């Protein structure tokens, strides 16, 4: 149970980091 929650949180963090990186690239392109 705990392991499943940990994996879920880890996945969400990874997706958030990827989205943030994409956003940063877009902002740099606009600037």
N, C-alpha and C positions, 0 to 999 in steps of 0.2 A: 504493500500500500504506500509506504513512505517513498520507496524507490520510484514508483509510478509518478508520484507528485513531483519528486526531484527532477525526473526526466522531462516532465511537462514544463516545469519552470525553466529548465535549461534550454528547452526548445524555444520558448517564448523569448528568452533573453537573446538567443542567437538570431531569431527573426528580427527583433527590435534593433539589434546592432547592425544587421544588414540594411534595414530600411533607413537607419540613421546615416550609414555610410553613403547610400544612394542619394539621400537628401543633401548631404554635404557636397557631393560631386556636382549635383544640380545647382546648388547655390554658387559654387566656384565658377561654373560655366556661365551663370547669369552675370556674375561680377566680372 
